[in-house]
Amino acid sequence: MWRKTTFCPNYKKCLEAGKPLRKAGLTTAEVFTMRSFSFWSIKPELVVVNLAEDNLSFADAFAKETKLEEPVLGICCKIEAEMAGLDAADQKEFLDSMGIAEPAFGLIIRAAFSLLGRMSFFTVGEDEVKAWVIPLETKAPKAAGAIHNDF
């Protein structure tokens, strides 16, 4: 039987004001209920800015100027491309010479995991190591259950 669904006026007001639904103060249950509608603006957002080699601090100024509440990461794709062709020892030396602590992919992955409330759970066997993505704060027994359900 088809059931009429009402769209909460708060959601409509939020969207009509040009704001993303994640700013509508939704409860976990409301987010779960709305999942089937596939609203992009209900999902967390991470802003990644491609920086010039000579202006690596621009991302901070950009975030401050635009008053973004979302996390902003600055990376230089040109530096990342140059670094990709180097072996591990040369990569470290290259990053140190540029004053960069780590490659951008690590920063982006950690920021995305944080936004999504996820972490990696590692399993180690004789012939392989696997990483499983699970909710933050998951205890080992529950994580093991998630892993075994994946089989």
DSSP file with accessible surface (Angstrom, degrees, kcal/mol):
  #  RESIDUE AA STRUCTURE BP1 BP2  ACC     N-H-->O    O-->H-N    N-H-->O    O-->H-N    TCO  KAPPA ALPHA  PHI   PSI    X-CA   Y-CA   Z-CA
    1    1 A M              0   0  234      0, 0.0     2,-0.3     0, 0.0     0, 0.0   0.000 360.0 360.0 360.0 134.4    0.0    0.0    0.0
    2    2 A W        -     0   0  212      1,-0.0     2,-0.4     0, 0.0     0, 0.0  -0.587 360.0-159.5 -79.0 134.6    1.3    3.4   -0.9
    3    3 A R        -     0   0  201     -2,-0.3     2,-0.2     2,-0.0    -1,-0.0  -0.960  18.5-121.0-119.0 132.7    1.7    5.8    1.9
    4    4 A K        -     0   0  160     -2,-0.4     2,-0.5     1,-0.0     0, 0.0  -0.521  26.0-153.1 -71.4 131.9    1.9    9.6    1.5
    5    5 A T        -     0   0   95     -2,-0.2     2,-0.4     2,-0.0    -1,-0.0  -0.917   3.8-146.1-107.6 132.4    5.1   11.0    2.9
    6    6 A T        -     0   0  120     -2,-0.5     2,-0.6     0, 0.0    -2,-0.0  -0.799  11.4-134.5 -98.4 139.3    5.2   14.6    4.2
    7    7 A F        -     0   0   85     -2,-0.4     5,-0.1     1,-0.0    -2,-0.0  -0.825  31.5-113.0 -93.3 117.8    8.3   16.6    3.7
    8    8 A C    >>  -     0   0   36     -2,-0.6     4,-1.8     1,-0.1     3,-0.9  -0.257  16.1-132.1 -54.4 132.0    9.1   18.4    6.9
    9    9 A P  H 3> S+     0   0   84      0, 0.0     4,-2.8     0, 0.0     5,-0.2   0.825 105.9  61.1 -56.9 -31.0    8.8   22.2    6.5
   10   10 A N  H 3> S+     0   0   98      1,-0.2     4,-2.1     2,-0.2     5,-0.1   0.881 103.8  48.8 -63.9 -37.3   12.2   22.7    8.2
   11   11 A Y  H <> S+     0   0   23     -3,-0.9     4,-2.5     2,-0.2    -1,-0.2   0.928 112.3  48.4 -65.1 -45.3   13.8   20.7    5.5
   12   12 A K  H  X S+     0   0  115     -4,-1.8     4,-3.0     1,-0.2     5,-0.2   0.932 111.7  48.9 -61.9 -45.4   12.1   22.8    2.8
   13   13 A K  H  X S+     0   0  134     -4,-2.8     4,-1.7     2,-0.2    -1,-0.2   0.904 110.6  51.6 -60.9 -41.8   13.0   26.1    4.5
   14   14 A C  H  <>S+     0   0   13     -4,-2.1     5,-2.3    -5,-0.2    -2,-0.2   0.948 113.8  42.8 -60.9 -48.3   16.6   25.0    4.8
   15   15 A L  H ><5S+     0   0   62     -4,-2.5     3,-1.7     1,-0.2    -2,-0.2   0.903 112.2  53.1 -67.0 -41.0   16.8   24.1    1.1
   16   16 A E  H 3<5S+     0   0  134     -4,-3.0    -1,-0.2     1,-0.3    -2,-0.2   0.798 104.7  56.7 -66.0 -26.6   14.9   27.2    0.0
   17   17 A A  T 3<5S-     0   0   68     -4,-1.7    -1,-0.3    -5,-0.2    -2,-0.2   0.448 120.1-111.9 -81.5   0.0   17.4   29.3    1.9
   18   18 A G  T < 5S+     0   0   70     -3,-1.7    -3,-0.2     1,-0.3    -2,-0.1   0.692  74.4 133.6  78.7  18.2   20.2   27.7   -0.1
   19   19 A K      < -     0   0  121     -5,-2.3    -1,-0.3    -6,-0.2    -2,-0.1  -0.763  60.6-107.5-101.3 149.4   21.6   25.8    2.9
   20   20 A P    >   -     0   0   30      0, 0.0     3,-2.0     0, 0.0    22,-0.1  -0.384  27.3-117.6 -71.0 152.2   22.6   22.1    2.8
   21   21 A L  G >  S+     0   0    0      1,-0.3     3,-2.2     2,-0.2     5,-0.4   0.776 110.2  72.8 -61.9 -25.4   20.3   19.7    4.6
   22   22 A R  G 3  S+     0   0   68     19,-2.1     3,-0.4     1,-0.3    -1,-0.3   0.709  94.2  56.3 -64.3 -14.0   23.2   18.8    7.0
   23   23 A K  G <  S+     0   0   80     -3,-2.0    -1,-0.3    18,-0.2    -2,-0.2   0.402  82.7  87.8 -93.4   2.2   22.6   22.3    8.5
   24   24 A A  S <  S-     0   0   28     -3,-2.2    -1,-0.2    -4,-0.1    -2,-0.1   0.418 102.3-113.8 -84.8   3.4   18.9   21.5    9.3
   25   25 A G        -     0   0   67     -3,-0.4     2,-0.1     1,-0.2    -2,-0.1   0.898  49.4-177.5  68.6  40.5   19.6   20.0   12.7
   26   26 A L        -     0   0   31     -5,-0.4    -1,-0.2    -4,-0.1     2,-0.1  -0.439  21.7-128.3 -74.0 144.6   18.5   16.5   11.7
   27   27 A T     >  -     0   0   77     -2,-0.1     4,-2.4     1,-0.1     5,-0.2  -0.411  29.8-104.7 -80.3 166.6   18.5   13.7   14.2
   28   28 A T  H  > S+     0   0  128      1,-0.2     4,-2.4     2,-0.2     5,-0.2   0.898 123.7  52.3 -58.9 -40.1   20.2   10.4   13.4
   29   29 A A  H  > S+     0   0   67      2,-0.2     4,-2.6     1,-0.2    -1,-0.2   0.898 108.6  49.7 -65.2 -39.4   16.8    8.8   12.8
   30   30 A E  H  > S+     0   0   62      2,-0.2     4,-2.3     1,-0.2    -2,-0.2   0.914 110.3  50.0 -66.4 -41.5   15.8   11.6   10.4
   31   31 A V  H  X S+     0   0   51     -4,-2.4     4,-0.8     2,-0.2    -2,-0.2   0.933 111.9  48.7 -61.7 -43.4   19.0   11.2    8.4
   32   32 A F  H >< S+     0   0  136     -4,-2.4     3,-0.8     1,-0.2     4,-0.4   0.925 111.5  49.5 -61.9 -43.6   18.4    7.5    8.3
   33   33 A T  H >< S+     0   0   97     -4,-2.6     3,-0.6     1,-0.2    -1,-0.2   0.883 112.9  46.7 -63.5 -37.3   14.8    8.0    7.1
   34   34 A M  H >< S+     0   0    8     -4,-2.3     3,-1.9     1,-0.2     4,-0.5   0.531  84.2  96.1 -84.7  -5.8   15.9   10.5    4.4
   35   35 A R  G X< S+     0   0  157     -3,-0.8     3,-1.5    -4,-0.8    -1,-0.2   0.858  76.4  60.9 -54.7 -36.1   18.7    8.3    3.1
   36   36 A S  G <  S+     0   0  100     -3,-0.6    -1,-0.3    -4,-0.4    -2,-0.1   0.710  94.7  63.1 -68.7 -16.8   16.5    6.8    0.3
   37   37 A F  G <  S-     0   0  105     -3,-1.9    -1,-0.3    -4,-0.1    -2,-0.2   0.639  96.5-141.9 -80.5 -16.1   16.0   10.3   -1.2
   38   38 A S    <   -     0   0   84     -3,-1.5     2,-0.5    -4,-0.5    -3,-0.1   0.873  26.0-177.8  58.1  43.5   19.8   10.5   -1.9
   39   39 A F    >   -     0   0   54     -5,-0.5     3,-1.1     1,-0.2     4,-0.4  -0.609  18.7-155.5 -70.8 122.3   20.1   14.2   -1.1
   40   40 A W  G >  S+     0   0  216     -2,-0.5     3,-1.3     1,-0.2    -1,-0.2   0.865  90.3  61.8 -64.6 -35.1   23.7   15.2   -1.7
   41   41 A S  G 3  S+     0   0   32      1,-0.3   -19,-2.1   -22,-0.1    -1,-0.2   0.516  91.3  66.2 -77.2   0.5   23.5   18.1    0.7
   42   42 A I  G <  S+     0   0   25     -3,-1.1    -1,-0.3   -21,-0.2    -2,-0.2   0.685  87.5  86.3 -88.3 -16.8   22.8   15.8    3.6
   43   43 A K  S <  S-     0   0  100     -3,-1.3   -21,-0.2    -4,-0.4    73,-0.0  -0.456  91.5 -98.2 -83.2 151.6   26.3   14.3    3.4
   44   44 A P        -     0   0   61      0, 0.0     2,-0.4     0, 0.0    -1,-0.1  -0.286  39.9-139.8 -64.4 156.7   29.3   15.8    5.1
   45   45 A E        -     0   0   88     -4,-0.1     2,-0.4    70,-0.0    -4,-0.0  -0.963  16.7-169.9-127.7 138.7   31.5   18.0    2.9
   46   46 A L        -     0   0   43     -2,-0.4     2,-0.6    24,-0.1    26,-0.2  -0.996  14.6-148.6-124.5 127.7   35.3   18.4    2.7
   47   47 A V  E     -a   72   0A  31     24,-2.7    26,-3.0    -2,-0.4     2,-0.5  -0.878  12.3-170.8-101.2 122.5   36.8   21.2    0.6
   48   48 A V  E     -a   73   0A  63     -2,-0.6     2,-0.5    24,-0.2    26,-0.2  -0.971   5.6-161.2-115.6 122.2   40.1   20.5   -1.0
   49   49 A V  E     -a   74   0A  22     24,-3.1    26,-2.8    -2,-0.5     2,-0.6  -0.900  14.9-136.2-107.8 128.3   41.9   23.5   -2.6
   50   50 A N  E     -a   75   0A 106     -2,-0.5     2,-0.2    24,-0.2    26,-0.2  -0.743  31.9-159.1 -82.4 119.1   44.6   23.0   -5.2
   51   51 A L        -     0   0   10     24,-3.7    27,-0.4    -2,-0.6    26,-0.2  -0.658  17.4-112.2-103.0 155.7   47.4   25.4   -4.3
   52   52 A A    >   -     0   0   54      3,-0.3     3,-1.9    -2,-0.2     6,-0.2  -0.516  32.8-115.6 -77.2 151.6   50.3   27.0   -6.2
   53   53 A E  T 3  S+     0   0   68      1,-0.3     3,-0.4    -2,-0.2    -1,-0.1   0.826 116.1  47.8 -57.3 -34.4   53.8   25.9   -5.1
   54   54 A D  T 3  S+     0   0  146      1,-0.2    -1,-0.3     2,-0.1     3,-0.1   0.324 112.7  48.6 -92.6   8.6   54.6   29.3   -3.9
   55   55 A N    X   +     0   0   70     -3,-1.9     3,-1.6     1,-0.1    -3,-0.3  -0.298  58.0 148.5-143.2  56.5   51.4   29.9   -1.9
   56   56 A L  T 3  S+     0   0   65     -3,-0.4     3,-0.4     1,-0.3    18,-0.1   0.648  71.4  59.8 -71.6 -12.5   50.9   26.8    0.2
   57   57 A S  T >> S+     0   0   81      1,-0.2     4,-1.2     2,-0.1     3,-0.8   0.439  74.3  99.3 -94.2   3.6   49.1   28.8    3.0
   58   58 A F  H <> S+     0   0   86     -3,-1.6     4,-3.0     1,-0.2     5,-0.2   0.829  70.5  65.8 -60.3 -32.9   46.3   30.0    0.7
   59   59 A A  H 3> S+     0   0    5     -3,-0.4     4,-2.6     1,-0.2    -1,-0.2   0.896 100.7  49.8 -60.2 -39.8   43.8   27.4    2.0
   60   60 A D  H <> S+     0   0  120     -3,-0.8     4,-2.2     2,-0.2    -1,-0.2   0.931 113.0  46.0 -65.0 -43.5   43.8   28.9    5.5
   61   61 A A  H  X S+     0   0   56     -4,-1.2     4,-2.9     2,-0.2    -2,-0.2   0.901 112.3  52.3 -64.8 -39.4   43.1   32.4    4.0
   62   62 A F  H  X S+     0   0   63     -4,-3.0     4,-2.5     2,-0.2     6,-0.2   0.936 109.7  48.0 -61.6 -46.7   40.5   30.9    1.7
   63   63 A A  H  X>S+     0   0   26     -4,-2.6     5,-1.3    -5,-0.2     4,-0.8   0.911 114.8  46.0 -62.2 -41.5   38.6   29.2    4.6
   64   64 A K  H  <5S+     0   0  172     -4,-2.2     3,-0.4    -5,-0.2    -2,-0.2   0.932 114.3  47.3 -68.5 -43.6   38.8   32.4    6.7
   65   65 A E  H  <5S+     0   0  158     -4,-2.9    -2,-0.2     1,-0.2    -1,-0.2   0.891 117.3  41.1 -65.7 -41.1   37.6   34.7    3.9
   66   66 A T  H  <5S-     0   0   61     -4,-2.5    -1,-0.2    -5,-0.2    -2,-0.2   0.557 100.3-135.6 -85.8  -8.4   34.7   32.4    2.8
   67   67 A K  T  <5 -     0   0  175     -4,-0.8     2,-0.2    -3,-0.4    -3,-0.2   0.861  36.5-179.5  55.5  38.7   33.7   31.7    6.4
   68   68 A L      < -     0   0   62     -5,-1.3    -1,-0.2    -6,-0.2     4,-0.1  -0.476  27.5-163.0 -69.9 138.5   33.3   28.0    5.6
   69   69 A E        +     0   0  152     -2,-0.2    -1,-0.1     2,-0.1     3,-0.1   0.637  69.3  88.4 -90.4 -19.6   32.2   25.8    8.4
   70   70 A E  S    S-     0   0   27      1,-0.1   -24,-0.1    -7,-0.1    -2,-0.1  -0.456  95.2 -92.8 -75.7 151.4   33.4   22.7    6.5
   71   71 A P        -     0   0   56      0, 0.0   -24,-2.7     0, 0.0     2,-0.5  -0.391  39.9-154.3 -65.0 141.2   37.0   21.5    6.8
   72   72 A V  E     -a   47   0A  25    -26,-0.2     2,-0.4    -4,-0.1   -24,-0.2  -0.981   9.6-171.3-121.5 126.8   39.3   23.0    4.2
   73   73 A L  E     -a   48   0A  37    -26,-3.0   -24,-3.1    -2,-0.5     2,-0.5  -0.960  10.0-151.1-115.8 137.7   42.5   21.2    3.1
   74   74 A G  E     +a   49   0A  28     -2,-0.4     2,-0.3   -26,-0.2   -24,-0.2  -0.922  22.3 166.2-108.4 129.1   45.1   22.8    0.8
   75   75 A I  E     -a   50   0A  22    -26,-2.8   -24,-3.7    -2,-0.5     2,-0.7  -0.955  32.7-134.3-134.3 156.1   47.2   20.6   -1.4
   76   76 A C     >  -     0   0    8     -2,-0.3     4,-2.4   -26,-0.2     5,-0.2  -0.925  12.7-167.2-111.9 107.0   49.5   21.2   -4.3
   77   77 A C  H  > S+     0   0   61     -2,-0.7     4,-2.6     1,-0.2     5,-0.2   0.835  87.5  58.4 -63.7 -31.3   48.8   18.7   -7.1
   78   78 A K  H  > S+     0   0  124    -27,-0.4     4,-2.2     2,-0.2    -1,-0.2   0.937 108.6  44.6 -64.9 -44.3   51.9   19.7   -8.9
   79   79 A I  H  > S+     0   0    1      2,-0.2     4,-2.6     1,-0.2    -2,-0.2   0.924 113.0  51.8 -64.1 -42.8   54.1   18.8   -5.9
   80   80 A E  H  X S+     0   0   38     -4,-2.4     4,-1.8     1,-0.2    -2,-0.2   0.900 109.8  49.4 -61.5 -39.8   52.1   15.6   -5.4
   81   81 A A  H  X S+     0   0   71     -4,-2.6     4,-0.7     2,-0.2    -1,-0.2   0.912 111.8  48.1 -66.7 -41.5   52.7   14.6   -9.1
   82   82 A E  H >< S+     0   0   84     -4,-2.2     3,-0.7     1,-0.2    -2,-0.2   0.906 112.8  49.2 -63.7 -40.9   56.4   15.3   -8.8
   83   83 A M  H >< S+     0   0    5     -4,-2.6     3,-2.0     1,-0.2    -1,-0.2   0.822  96.8  70.3 -69.3 -31.2   56.6   13.3   -5.6
   84   84 A A  H 3< S+     0   0   73     -4,-1.8    -1,-0.2     1,-0.3    -2,-0.2   0.800  94.7  55.2 -60.3 -28.3   54.7   10.3   -7.1
   85   85 A G  T << S+     0   0   73     -4,-0.7    -1,-0.3    -3,-0.7     2,-0.2   0.474  94.7  87.9 -84.8   0.1   57.7    9.4   -9.3
   86   86 A L  S <  S-     0   0   60     -3,-2.0     2,-0.1    -4,-0.1    -3,-0.0  -0.638  79.8-112.9 -99.7 155.2   60.2    9.2   -6.5
   87   87 A D     >  -     0   0   96     -2,-0.2     4,-2.6     1,-0.1     5,-0.2  -0.321  43.8 -93.3 -77.0 171.0   61.0    6.3   -4.3
   88   88 A A  H  > S+     0   0   79      1,-0.2     4,-2.1     2,-0.2     5,-0.2   0.868 124.0  48.0 -57.1 -43.0   60.1    6.4   -0.6
   89   89 A A  H  > S+     0   0   72      1,-0.2     4,-2.0     2,-0.2    -1,-0.2   0.922 114.7  45.8 -65.9 -43.1   63.4    7.8    0.7
   90   90 A D  H  > S+     0   0   70      1,-0.2     4,-2.8     2,-0.2    -2,-0.2   0.850 108.7  57.0 -68.8 -33.4   63.5   10.5   -2.0
   91   91 A Q  H  X S+     0   0   51     -4,-2.6     4,-2.9     2,-0.2     5,-0.2   0.936 107.2  48.5 -60.7 -46.2   59.8   11.3   -1.3
   92   92 A K  H  X S+     0   0  125     -4,-2.1     4,-2.5     2,-0.2    -2,-0.2   0.935 113.7  46.1 -59.8 -46.6   60.6   12.0    2.4
   93   93 A E  H  X S+     0   0  134     -4,-2.0     4,-2.3     2,-0.2    -1,-0.2   0.916 113.0  50.5 -63.5 -41.5   63.6   14.2    1.4
   94   94 A F  H  X S+     0   0   39     -4,-2.8     4,-1.4     2,-0.2    -2,-0.2   0.933 111.7  47.0 -62.1 -47.7   61.5   16.0   -1.2
   95   95 A L  H  X>S+     0   0   10     -4,-2.9     5,-2.7     1,-0.2     4,-0.7   0.912 111.4  51.6 -62.3 -42.5   58.7   16.7    1.3
   96   96 A D  H ><5S+     0   0   89     -4,-2.5     3,-1.0     1,-0.2    -1,-0.2   0.913 107.7  52.3 -60.0 -42.2   61.1   17.9    3.9
   97   97 A S  H 3<5S+     0   0   91     -4,-2.3    -1,-0.2     1,-0.3    -2,-0.2   0.797 111.7  46.8 -65.8 -26.1   62.7   20.3    1.5
   98   98 A M  H 3<5S-     0   0   56     -4,-1.4    -1,-0.3    -3,-0.3    -2,-0.2   0.496 114.1-117.1 -91.3  -6.7   59.2   21.7    0.7
   99   99 A G  T <<5 +     0   0   70     -3,-1.0     2,-0.5    -4,-0.7    -3,-0.2   0.799  68.3 140.0  74.7  28.1   58.3   22.0    4.3
  100  100 A I      < -     0   0   35     -5,-2.7    -1,-0.3    -6,-0.2    -2,-0.2  -0.908  44.7-154.2-109.0 131.1   55.4   19.5    3.9
  101  101 A A  S    S-     0   0   99     -2,-0.5    -1,-0.1     1,-0.2    -5,-0.1   0.851  70.7  -9.7 -73.4 -37.8   54.9   17.0    6.7
  102  102 A E  S    S-     0   0   55     -7,-0.1    -1,-0.2    -6,-0.0     5,-0.1  -0.990  83.1 -75.9-156.9 161.6   53.2   14.2    4.7
  103  103 A P    >>  -     0   0   22      0, 0.0     4,-1.1     0, 0.0     3,-0.8  -0.249  44.9-116.9 -61.0 152.3   51.7   13.5    1.3
  104  104 A A  H 3> S+     0   0    5      1,-0.2     4,-2.7     2,-0.2     5,-0.3   0.820 107.6  67.2 -63.0 -33.6   48.3   14.9    0.6
  105  105 A F  H 3> S+     0   0  131      1,-0.2     4,-2.5     2,-0.2    -1,-0.2   0.879  99.7  51.5 -60.9 -34.8   46.5   11.5    0.2
  106  106 A G  H <> S+     0   0   11     -3,-0.8     4,-2.3     2,-0.2    -1,-0.2   0.920 110.9  47.8 -65.5 -42.1   47.1   10.8    3.9
  107  107 A L  H  X S+     0   0   58     -4,-1.1     4,-2.4     2,-0.2    -2,-0.2   0.924 113.8  46.7 -63.0 -44.7   45.6   14.1    4.9
  108  108 A I  H  X S+     0   0   51     -4,-2.7     4,-2.7     2,-0.2     5,-0.2   0.924 112.4  49.4 -66.5 -42.9   42.6   13.7    2.7
  109  109 A I  H  X S+     0   0   89     -4,-2.5     4,-2.7    -5,-0.3     5,-0.2   0.944 113.0  46.4 -63.0 -46.5   41.9   10.1    3.8
  110  110 A R  H  X S+     0   0  133     -4,-2.3     4,-2.4     1,-0.2    -1,-0.2   0.917 113.8  48.6 -63.6 -41.6   42.1   11.0    7.5
  111  111 A A  H  X S+     0   0   23     -4,-2.4     4,-2.5    -5,-0.2    -1,-0.2   0.923 113.0  47.7 -64.3 -42.3   39.9   14.1    7.1
  112  112 A A  H  X S+     0   0   33     -4,-2.7     4,-2.1     2,-0.2    -2,-0.2   0.929 111.9  49.3 -65.5 -43.8   37.3   12.0    5.1
  113  113 A F  H  X>S+     0   0   50     -4,-2.7     5,-2.8    -5,-0.2     4,-0.6   0.919 111.7  50.0 -60.5 -42.9   37.3    9.2    7.7
  114  114 A S  H ><5S+     0   0   87     -4,-2.4     3,-1.0    -5,-0.2    -2,-0.2   0.934 110.3  49.2 -62.1 -46.1   36.9   11.8   10.5
  115  115 A L  H 3<5S+     0   0   58     -4,-2.5    -1,-0.2     1,-0.3    -2,-0.2   0.859 115.3  44.4 -60.8 -36.9   33.9   13.5    8.7
  116  116 A L  H 3<5S-     0   0  100     -4,-2.1    -1,-0.3    -5,-0.2    -2,-0.2   0.473 111.3-119.5 -88.4  -3.6   32.2   10.1    8.1
  117  117 A G  T <<5 +     0   0   23     -3,-1.0    19,-2.5    -4,-0.6     2,-0.3   0.913  68.3 133.8  67.3  41.5   32.9    8.9   11.6
  118  118 A R  E   < -B  135   0B 105     -5,-2.8     2,-0.3    17,-0.3    -1,-0.2  -0.830  33.2-177.2-123.8 160.3   35.0    5.9   10.4
  119  119 A M  E     -B  134   0B  53     15,-2.7    15,-2.6    -2,-0.3     2,-0.4  -0.935  30.5-102.8-145.5 168.5   38.3    4.2   11.3
  120  120 A S  E     -B  133   0B  50     -2,-0.3     2,-0.5    13,-0.2    13,-0.2  -0.789  23.2-164.0 -97.7 139.6   40.4    1.4   10.0
  121  121 A F  E     -B  132   0B  52     11,-2.6    11,-2.7    -2,-0.4     2,-0.4  -0.995  16.6-149.6-120.4 122.1   40.5   -2.0   11.7
  122  122 A F  E     -B  131   0B 129     -2,-0.5     2,-0.4     9,-0.2     9,-0.2  -0.771  11.5-166.9-100.2 139.5   43.4   -4.2   10.6
  123  123 A T  E     -B  130   0B  46      7,-2.6     7,-2.6    -2,-0.4     2,-0.5  -0.961   9.1-158.3-118.2 141.6   43.5   -7.9   10.4
  124  124 A V  E     +B  129   0B 116     -2,-0.4     5,-0.2     5,-0.2     2,-0.2  -0.981  14.9 170.1-125.2 125.9   46.8   -9.7   10.0
  125  125 A G        -     0   0   41      3,-3.3    -2,-0.0    -2,-0.5     0, 0.0  -0.630  50.9 -90.7-119.0-176.6   47.3  -13.2    8.7
  126  126 A E  S    S+     0   0  209     -2,-0.2     3,-0.1     1,-0.2    -1,-0.0   0.861 124.3  22.6 -63.7 -35.9   50.3  -15.2    7.6
  127  127 A D  S    S+     0   0  144      1,-0.1     2,-0.3     0, 0.0    -1,-0.2   0.423 124.9  29.4-115.6   0.6   50.0  -14.1    4.0
  128  128 A E        -     0   0  108      2,-0.0    -3,-3.3     0, 0.0     2,-0.4  -0.999  49.8-147.8-158.8 157.2   48.1  -10.8    4.1
  129  129 A V  E     -B  124   0B  95     -2,-0.3     2,-0.4    -5,-0.2    -5,-0.2  -0.996  25.3-170.3-123.0 130.6   47.1   -7.7    6.0
  130  130 A K  E     -B  123   0B  87     -7,-2.6    -7,-2.6    -2,-0.4     2,-0.4  -0.950  13.4-147.7-124.3 146.7   43.7   -6.2    5.4
  131  131 A A  E     -B  122   0B  60     -2,-0.4     2,-0.4    -9,-0.2    -9,-0.2  -0.939  12.7-164.6-111.7 133.4   42.1   -3.0    6.5
  132  132 A W  E     -B  121   0B  29    -11,-2.7   -11,-2.6    -2,-0.4     2,-0.6  -0.954  16.7-133.7-117.3 135.3   38.4   -2.8    7.2
  133  133 A V  E     +B  120   0B  89     -2,-0.4   -13,-0.2   -13,-0.2   -15,-0.0  -0.808  38.3 161.1 -91.8 121.9   36.4    0.4    7.5
  134  134 A I  E     -B  119   0B   7    -15,-2.6   -15,-2.7    -2,-0.6     3,-0.1  -0.895  45.1 -78.2-134.6 163.2   34.2    0.5   10.6
  135  135 A P  E >   -B  118   0B  64      0, 0.0     3,-1.3     0, 0.0   -17,-0.3  -0.294  59.8 -93.0 -61.0 147.0   32.4    3.1   12.7
  136  136 A L  T 3  S+     0   0   82    -19,-2.5     3,-0.1     1,-0.2   -17,-0.1  -0.208 108.5  22.2 -55.5 150.6   34.6    5.1   15.1
  137  137 A E  T 3  S+     0   0  157      1,-0.2     2,-0.3    -3,-0.1    -1,-0.2   0.578  82.5 154.8  68.1  10.2   34.8    3.8   18.7
  138  138 A T    <   -     0   0   28     -3,-1.3    -1,-0.2     1,-0.1     2,-0.1  -0.552  41.7-127.8 -70.5 130.2   33.8    0.2   17.6
  139  139 A K     >  -     0   0  146     -2,-0.3     4,-2.5    -3,-0.1     3,-0.4  -0.440  23.5-106.5 -76.5 155.0   35.2   -2.3   20.1
  140  140 A A  H  > S+     0   0   58      1,-0.2     4,-2.9     2,-0.2     5,-0.2   0.864 116.1  53.5 -53.5 -44.6   37.2   -5.3   18.8
  141  141 A P  H  > S+     0   0  106      0, 0.0     4,-1.8     0, 0.0    -1,-0.2   0.927 113.2  43.6 -60.9 -39.9   34.4   -7.9   19.3
  142  142 A K  H  > S+     0   0  159     -3,-0.4     4,-2.1     2,-0.2    -2,-0.2   0.890 113.0  52.2 -71.6 -37.3   31.9   -5.9   17.3
  143  143 A A  H  X S+     0   0    0     -4,-2.5     4,-2.3     2,-0.2    -1,-0.2   0.922 107.8  52.0 -62.6 -42.3   34.5   -5.1   14.6
  144  144 A A  H  X S+     0   0   34     -4,-2.9     4,-2.7    -5,-0.2    -1,-0.2   0.904 107.8  52.6 -60.8 -38.9   35.3   -8.8   14.3
  145  145 A G  H  X S+     0   0   33     -4,-1.8     4,-2.0    -5,-0.2    -1,-0.2   0.912 108.4  49.9 -62.9 -40.1   31.6   -9.4   13.8
  146  146 A A  H  X S+     0   0   49     -4,-2.1     4,-0.9     2,-0.2    -2,-0.2   0.906 111.7  49.1 -64.8 -39.7   31.5   -6.9   11.0
  147  147 A I  H >X S+     0   0    7     -4,-2.3     3,-0.7     1,-0.2     4,-0.6   0.939 111.6  47.3 -66.6 -46.0   34.4   -8.5    9.4
  148  148 A H  H >< S+     0   0  122     -4,-2.7     3,-0.7     1,-0.2    -1,-0.2   0.824 106.8  57.8 -69.4 -28.0   33.0  -12.0    9.5
  149  149 A N  H 3< S+     0   0  144     -4,-2.0    -1,-0.2     1,-0.2    -2,-0.2   0.775  96.9  65.0 -67.9 -25.1   29.6  -10.8    8.2
  150  150 A D  H <<        0   0  111     -4,-0.9    -1,-0.2    -3,-0.7    -2,-0.2   0.747 360.0 360.0 -69.6 -24.0   31.5   -9.5    5.2
  151  151 A F    <<        0   0  171     -3,-0.7    -1,-0.2    -4,-0.6    -2,-0.2   0.811 360.0 360.0 -69.5 360.0   32.4  -13.1    4.2
